[in-house]
Amino acid sequence: MAVPKRRTSKAKKRKRRTHWKIASPTVSTCPHCHQPKPPHVVCPNCGYYGGREVIKQEEKES
């Protein structure tokens, strides 16, 4: 089995790993209530998707 002759330095290792970044989640706004929501998902705030009500939301009591 092949074994490295020299130890990989911290700089070399870190330069290789600079592209291992976590992408932030994509967020779009709901065209009906203008609240942030994930794209291609029913709005959790108003229940609309694609311009029509998919989930009927109950009235919140204050």
Beta strands, then each sheet from edge to edge (+ up, - down):
strand 1: 28-29
strand 2: 36-37
strand 3: 48-49
strand 4: 52-53
sheet 1: 1+ 2-
sheet 2: 3+ 4-
end
